[in-house]
């Protein structure tokens, strides 16, 4: 795991090394101060020598200034290194996600991907800054202070060797006992959030059923649990500070008792005694810091793991070695295609599909939810790889194409489509970055979108909020179609992309396609029979199989399912023009 | 878990003007924990005094024990031993006080938090729907998460720390003054210097911190939008362009984060080393004073002063850090209190809904058991009580309405539904269909005109009783995490299992529920995300069925259900509608055709009304809609 993370330090290696080095420099000087101070007291003040006081005082001032410089430098290096590290982490993950195939994206939910790229990075950034500064400073301080105190008086310093392990063990035991409870608290927090979130989302249901008190009871139960567990955990943690104080006070008393005797029998000076007090404080404080670092790091460990997971995710689809870069025409052929999202032959979503679609044909695909319509068309631009068999476009296996070249020629309007914040123009240019304004208008005319765009206050320059919330469902769908048309593809796939468009406009779109884009192969998935009735070929799907294929008349005569759907919609099951 | 706090130094100025919030927060603490509070303050006092005593002890040690003993030929350590024993006692008291204080603080902080949290949620339940329509979920959620978390840190850590610091600073200062006035002056001077330097740093840090937050918001926003549209990115081969903009934002963030962190990072070394500097200055000046014999300063006094000056600086550094946390927490507290101050749903209704039965002589009387007959219990001005049977007769009389007091959403709506009738609303999004439903269950109140329910103005009916009489099936189904059974029982909490099964069967949901791994006890995670939309809809129908309300409001789901599932859902709906007054926001012709009256809404007005056949014959807007020649946007 750490190898992956370390590689993200990248160009900030220098800062990442200099930060701990300068911190060490700062610590060494800081540790020297009590030592020199001891001399100043013993040789200066006690002996009444002003020149010694001034000389040592001068040295001390210089030492402090250098230590200050080191400290400031360490701060600067640490901030550069950690901000840079975080930027690299984000970039590495973001780029990895760009290489994800659909199945990779399915495996992580989008919400979790977003958290990993945002909150988790922030956690790790803080942890990293800590690692290169505080996590270096504390043990260094501990080490040097110990060394110094041994130099001052080895016998007396043995006290530290006794107290430190006890303190360390105490801190460790406290953390170990409190940790599982904290984890429980965090899970309870998740539950609390869920209760609030569901309550907010369903507030109309809550109010309609007059369930306010029921909800409040539900909330109180979780709230109470957090309360109880938190108190439990904090009562354990409450031992930290007194433990720390006990250690400090114990050292103080022991040093006083033993030290005073030593001074009196003249194996030690008063100055040395004073410096030992300073060191004892530094030693114990750094131990405390160390335990804090330990806690912080173990918390951000989870975040680090989640980040590495994204980086380690291998894209499922790869470009072939010598890819075909040109799609000759819009012919599509499925040869004994079977497919499973989990690559498990026992859970097939498509079973043994054979289908021949000529270039320029209009093909309608119809079938119930879960019958495999969307899955089928997603294989054409190679959004997923087949489990068995092969899909050919323009006579070539899709796996032989350069992915980008293939997808440039196979445009797909997804069922769950997305517009991005930006102007309408910018959104349309997703299809073709270099499209002229005339080309944009032409595509929108074909998709029957030009008229409503012009009616908007700022026409093609109208700004769309994220997700295009300021447009109606039908308008959004038509924009998405126009965006796909701008690619000038050989194959266009509409996955239930006109469900919110009224029947008349829907018919106009299909008419425009037929007349203006005769070369383009058109695949239309629809719930409405009316949307596919006039297609050259209608494919009826059921439970992952193609159960029938033919023209409207043929299917009416021969296929039971098709007939049922058709008559039920004719009888009046049809949507009254969906209203989103 | 909450993200670690961004360190952002603040000035005292930011704290000013928060007095009210702070006072209100304190009222929570004093309300339930007055006794505790006195104890806590006592403990802090003891703990901090023990600390100061430790620092002062150095002087006693050197001046009273070491120096005199040095002169003795046969040193007698019994005095020292006694002094140390006294100190040990003091320290023990200090340690115990510290422990007690942390323990009690945990109880107080969690108690206060729980109270605030519970109060917030209970209060939120009483707020009008309008409030939820005008606040984003994320905004409200963060009050339960981020805001309460910063509040916890403040109550449990920052406030006690601040108090501890104040006590320590005060007692150390007294000790310093008592030890040596001149050296105290030196310490104060250097403190002034330290504070003015750190203030400069803090100001810069604050400035860049804001920029960093803005930059972080932008970058995260872009990441979120792109990842949500990642599949579209793939389909359009937009990866490279998506990287370009990301790189730009990411670099901007890196630069701003570096600057903001730089200032925050140098704060501690600057403060730390300035305190070292002060330490050295005290030693030099103290030494000079001792040698010059000015002020009668002793070696012990210098040593203990050195220790004191360190003890003096540390709490000030800590306090400045805690101040950060306090300011952030107060901002959070302010938001929490804002929620608590939101005006709750008003309800002046007096009419309630009761079970009723007819006596043998044909009078309607109140009863406690479920009889299937409901009555409106109406207290009259003269103190008598009248009962009106609930039949489901609903009338809108010349109703106007607007959400914001400006843009009129409904104009002169007049309609009536006789008991058992089915009224269908048809029209484009924004035509006012949902608004009519919102008015009926009083999520909002009419602006002009009146809505009568069995002849009673609905504003006279207690909201909870009115809503209990109305069943509702929404387009977005909103299930809750819990078992299938619990979700259906949401309709009527006291429903028996048998009643739940019956309702599910009637709603046509029994079939798929039986197929679930644990049947009715299957736990729905994430509000039923595993179920199909059709299945969720069937469950919400069953939920309404079990509630068994005399009047139904149905908001039909629109698209994305295939024809077969739709037929099953439709059957469930049909059962639900039987024998009830029903208002349907309709999207399907089958529903509309069977309606007793169809109301076509356009821009908040009823433009056509009649039965399906009548409207078709009229060849107006409805006819156009039916034949699909205009789009319902």
Boltz contact constraints between the chains, C-beta under 6 A:
constraints:
  - contact:
      token1: [A, 33]
      token2: [B, 276]
      max_distance: 6.0
  - contact:
      token1: [A, 40]
      token2: [B, 283]
      max_distance: 6.0
  - contact:
      token1: [A, 44]
      token2: [B, 287]
      max_distance: 6.0
  - contact:
      token1: [A, 45]
      token2: [B, 287]
      max_distance: 6.0
  - contact:
      token1: [A, 45]
      token2: [B, 290]
      max_distance: 6.0
  - contact:
      token1: [A, 48]
      token2: [B, 291]
      max_distance: 6.0
  - contact:
      token1: [A, 50]
      token2: [B, 291]
      max_distance: 6.0
  - contact:
      token1: [A, 53]
      token2: [B, 284]
      max_distance: 6.0
  - contact:
      token1: [A, 53]
      token2: [B, 287]
      max_distance: 6.0
  - contact:
      token1: [A, 57]
      token2: [B, 284]
      max_distance: 6.0
  - contact:
      token1: [A, 60]
      token2: [B, 280]
      max_distance: 6.0
  - contact:
      token1: [A, 61]
      token2: [B, 280]
      max_distance: 6.0
  - contact:
      token1: [A, 64]
      token2: [B, 273]
      max_distance: 6.0
  - contact:
      token1: [A, 64]
      token2: [B, 276]
      max_distance: 6.0
  - contact:
      token1: [A, 64]
      token2: [B, 277]
      max_distance: 6.0
  - contact:
      token1: [A, 67]
      token2: [B, 273]
      max_distance: 6.0
  - contact:
      token1: [A, 68]
      token2: [B, 273]
      max_distance: 6.0
  - contact:
      token1: [A, 71]
      token2: [B, 269]
      max_distance: 6.0
  - contact:
      token1: [A, 71]
      token2: [B, 273]
      max_distance: 6.0
  - contact:
      token1: [A, 72]
      token2: [B, 266]
      max_distance: 6.0
  - contact:
      token1: [A, 72]
      token2: [B, 269]
      max_distance: 6.0
  - contact:
      token1: [A, 75]
      token2: [B, 265]
      max_distance: 6.0
  - contact:
      token1: [A, 75]
      token2: [B, 266]
      max_distance: 6.0
  - contact:
      token1: [A, 75]
      token2: [B, 269]
      max_distance: 6.0
  - contact:
      token1: [A, 76]
      token2: [B, 262]
      max_distance: 6.0
  - contact:
      token1: [A, 78]
      token2: [B, 265]
      max_distance: 6.0
  - contact:
      token1: [A, 79]
      token2: [B, 258]
      max_distance: 6.0
  - contact:
      token1: [A, 79]
      token2: [B, 261]
      max_distance: 6.0
  - contact:
      token1: [A, 79]
      token2: [B, 262]
      max_distance: 6.0
  - contact:
      token1: [A, 79]
      token2: [B, 265]
      max_distance: 6.0
  - contact:
      token1: [A, 80]
      token2: [B, 258]
      max_distance: 6.0
  - contact:
      token1: [A, 83]
      token2: [B, 254]
      max_distance: 6.0
  - contact:
      token1: [A, 83]
      token2: [B, 257]
      max_distance: 6.0
  - contact:
      token1: [A, 83]
      token2: [B, 258]
      max_distance: 6.0
  - contact:
      token1: [A, 84]
      token2: [B, 254]
      max_distance: 6.0
  - contact:
      token1: [A, 87]
      token2: [B, 250]
      max_distance: 6.0
  - contact:
      token1: [A, 87]
      token2: [B, 254]
      max_distance: 6.0
  - contact:
      token1: [A, 90]
      token2: [B, 250]
      max_distance: 6.0
  - contact:
      token1: [A, 91]
      token2: [B, 250]
      max_distance: 6.0
  - contact:
      token1: [A, 94]
      token2: [B, 246]
      max_distance: 6.0
  - contact:
      token1: [A, 98]
      token2: [B, 239]
      max_distance: 6.0
  - contact:
      token1: [A, 105]
      token2: [B, 230]
      max_distance: 6.0
  - contact:
      token1: [A, 110]
      token2: [B, 227]
      max_distance: 6.0
  - contact:
      token1: [A, 110]
      token2: [B, 228]
      max_distance: 6.0
  - contact:
      token1: [A, 113]
      token2: [B, 227]
      max_distance: 6.0
  - contact:
      token1: [A, 114]
      token2: [B, 224]
      max_distance: 6.0
  - contact:
      token1: [A, 114]
      token2: [B, 227]
      max_distance: 6.0
  - contact:
      token1: [A, 117]
      token2: [B, 223]
      max_distance: 6.0
  - contact:
      token1: [A, 118]
      token2: [B, 220]
      max_distance: 6.0
  - contact:
      token1: [A, 119]
      token2: [B, 3]
      max_distance: 6.0
  - contact:
      token1: [A, 122]
      token2: [B, 3]
      max_distance: 6.0
  - contact:
      token1: [A, 126]
      token2: [B, 4]
      max_distance: 6.0
  - contact:
      token1: [A, 186]
      token2: [B, 1]
      max_distance: 6.0
  - contact:
      token1: [A, 194]
      token2: [B, 481]
      max_distance: 6.0
  - contact:
      token1: [A, 196]
      token2: [B, 144]
      max_distance: 6.0
  - contact:
      token1: [A, 198]
      token2: [B, 480]
      max_distance: 6.0
  - contact:
      token1: [A, 198]
      token2: [B, 527]
      max_distance: 6.0
  - contact:
      token1: [A, 200]
      token2: [B, 137]
      max_distance: 6.0
  - contact:
      token1: [A, 200]
      token2: [B, 140]
      max_distance: 6.0
  - contact:
      token1: [A, 201]
      token2: [B, 478]
      max_distance: 6.0
  - contact:
      token1: [A, 202]
      token2: [B, 478]
      max_distance: 6.0
  - contact:
      token1: [A, 203]
      token2: [B, 132]
      max_distance: 6.0
  - contact:
      token1: [A, 205]
      token2: [B, 478]
      max_distance: 6.0
  - contact:
      token1: [A, 208]
      token2: [B, 467]
      max_distance: 6.0
  - contact:
      token1: [A, 208]
      token2: [B, 472]
      max_distance: 6.0
  - contact:
      token1: [A, 210]
      token2: [B, 464]
      max_distance: 6.0
  - contact:
      token1: [A, 210]
      token2: [B, 467]
      max_distance: 6.0
  - contact:
      token1: [A, 210]
      token2: [B, 468]
      max_distance: 6.0
  - contact:
      token1: [A, 212]
      token2: [B, 125]
      max_distance: 6.0
  - contact:
      token1: [A, 215]
      token2: [B, 125]
      max_distance: 6.0
  - contact:
      token1: [A, 216]
      token2: [B, 122]
      max_distance: 6.0
  - contact:
      token1: [A, 216]
      token2: [B, 125]
      max_distance: 6.0
  - contact:
      token1: [A, 219]
      token2: [B, 121]
      max_distance: 6.0
  - contact:
      token1: [A, 220]
      token2: [B, 118]
      max_distance: 6.0
  - contact:
      token1: [A, 223]
      token2: [B, 114]
      max_distance: 6.0
  - contact:
      token1: [A, 223]
      token2: [B, 117]
      max_distance: 6.0
  - contact:
      token1: [A, 223]
      token2: [B, 118]
      max_distance: 6.0
  - contact:
      token1: [A, 227]
      token2: [B, 110]
      max_distance: 6.0
  - contact:
      token1: [A, 227]
      token2: [B, 114]
      max_distance: 6.0
  - contact:
      token1: [A, 230]
      token2: [B, 110]
      max_distance: 6.0
  - contact:
      token1: [A, 231]
      token2: [B, 106]
      max_distance: 6.0
  - contact:
      token1: [A, 231]
      token2: [B, 107]
      max_distance: 6.0
  - contact:
      token1: [A, 231]
      token2: [B, 110]
      max_distance: 6.0
  - contact:
      token1: [A, 234]
      token2: [B, 106]
      max_distance: 6.0
  - contact:
      token1: [A, 235]
      token2: [B, 103]
      max_distance: 6.0
  - contact:
      token1: [A, 235]
      token2: [B, 106]
      max_distance: 6.0
  - contact:
      token1: [A, 238]
      token2: [B, 102]
      max_distance: 6.0
  - contact:
      token1: [A, 238]
      token2: [B, 103]
      max_distance: 6.0
  - contact:
      token1: [A, 241]
      token2: [B, 98]
      max_distance: 6.0
  - contact:
      token1: [A, 241]
      token2: [B, 102]
      max_distance: 6.0
  - contact:
      token1: [A, 242]
      token2: [B, 95]
      max_distance: 6.0
  - contact:
      token1: [A, 242]
      token2: [B, 98]
      max_distance: 6.0
  - contact:
      token1: [A, 242]
      token2: [B, 99]
      max_distance: 6.0
  - contact:
      token1: [A, 245]
      token2: [B, 95]
      max_distance: 6.0
  - contact:
      token1: [A, 245]
      token2: [B, 98]
      max_distance: 6.0
  - contact:
      token1: [A, 246]
      token2: [B, 95]
      max_distance: 6.0
  - contact:
      token1: [A, 249]
      token2: [B, 91]
      max_distance: 6.0
  - contact:
      token1: [A, 252]
      token2: [B, 54]
      max_distance: 6.0
  - contact:
      token1: [A, 253]
      token2: [B, 84]
      max_distance: 6.0
  - contact:
      token1: [A, 253]
      token2: [B, 88]
      max_distance: 6.0
  - contact:
      token1: [A, 256]
      token2: [B, 61]
      max_distance: 6.0
  - contact:
      token1: [A, 257]
      token2: [B, 84]
      max_distance: 6.0
  - contact:
      token1: [A, 260]
      token2: [B, 65]
      max_distance: 6.0
  - contact:
      token1: [A, 260]
      token2: [B, 66]
      max_distance: 6.0
  - contact:
      token1: [A, 260]
      token2: [B, 80]
      max_distance: 6.0
  - contact:
      token1: [A, 263]
      token2: [B, 66]
      max_distance: 6.0
  - contact:
      token1: [A, 264]
      token2: [B, 69]
      max_distance: 6.0
  - contact:
      token1: [A, 264]
      token2: [B, 70]
      max_distance: 6.0
  - contact:
      token1: [A, 264]
      token2: [B, 75]
      max_distance: 6.0
  - contact:
      token1: [A, 270]
      token2: [B, 62]
      max_distance: 6.0
  - contact:
      token1: [A, 274]
      token2: [B, 303]
      max_distance: 6.0
  - contact:
      token1: [A, 368]
      token2: [B, 562]
      max_distance: 6.0
  - contact:
      token1: [A, 368]
      token2: [B, 564]
      max_distance: 6.0
  - contact:
      token1: [A, 369]
      token2: [B, 562]
      max_distance: 6.0
  - contact:
      token1: [A, 404]
      token2: [B, 237]
      max_distance: 6.0
  - contact:
      token1: [A, 407]
      token2: [B, 237]
      max_distance: 6.0
  - contact:
      token1: [A, 412]
      token2: [B, 235]
      max_distance: 6.0
  - contact:
      token1: [A, 418]
      token2: [B, 229]
      max_distance: 6.0
  - contact:
      token1: [A, 418]
      token2: [B, 232]
      max_distance: 6.0
  - contact:
      token1: [A, 430]
      token2: [B, 236]
      max_distance: 6.0
  - contact:
      token1: [A, 430]
      token2: [B, 238]
      max_distance: 6.0
  - contact:
      token1: [A, 466]
      token2: [B, 225]
      max_distance: 6.0
  - contact:
      token1: [A, 472]
      token2: [B, 633]
      max_distance: 6.0
  - contact:
      token1: [A, 474]
      token2: [B, 631]
      max_distance: 6.0
  - contact:
      token1: [A, 474]
      token2: [B, 633]
      max_distance: 6.0
  - contact:
      token1: [A, 499]
      token2: [B, 559]
      max_distance: 6.0
  - contact:
      token1: [A, 502]
      token2: [B, 628]
      max_distance: 6.0
  - contact:
      token1: [A, 502]
      token2: [B, 631]
      max_distance: 6.0
  - contact:
      token1: [A, 503]
      token2: [B, 628]
      max_distance: 6.0
  - contact:
      token1: [A, 504]
      token2: [B, 628]
      max_distance: 6.0
  - contact:
      token1: [A, 504]
      token2: [B, 629]
      max_distance: 6.0
  - contact:
      token1: [A, 505]
      token2: [B, 631]
      max_distance: 6.0
  - contact:
      token1: [A, 565]
      token2: [B, 563]
      max_distance: 6.0
  - contact:
      token1: [A, 568]
      token2: [B, 563]
      max_distance: 6.0
  - contact:
      token1: [A, 572]
      token2: [B, 589]
      max_distance: 6.0
  - contact:
      token1: [A, 572]
      token2: [B, 590]
      max_distance: 6.0
  - contact:
      token1: [A, 573]
      token2: [B, 590]
      max_distance: 6.0
  - contact:
      token1: [A, 576]
      token2: [B, 587]
      max_distance: 6.0
  - contact:
      token1: [A, 576]
      token2: [B, 589]
      max_distance: 6.0
  - contact:
      token1: [A, 577]
      token2: [B, 631]
      max_distance: 6.0
  - contact:
      token1: [A, 577]
      token2: [B, 632]
      max_distance: 6.0
  - contact:
      token1: [A, 578]
      token2: [B, 558]
      max_distance: 6.0
  - contact:
      token1: [A, 578]
      token2: [B, 559]
      max_distance: 6.0
  - contact:
      token1: [A, 579]
      token2: [B, 429]
      max_distance: 6.0
  - contact:
      token1: [A, 579]
      token2: [B, 558]
      max_distance: 6.0
  - contact:
      token1: [A, 579]
      token2: [B, 632]
      max_distance: 6.0
  - contact:
      token1: [A, 580]
      token2: [B, 429]
      max_distance: 6.0
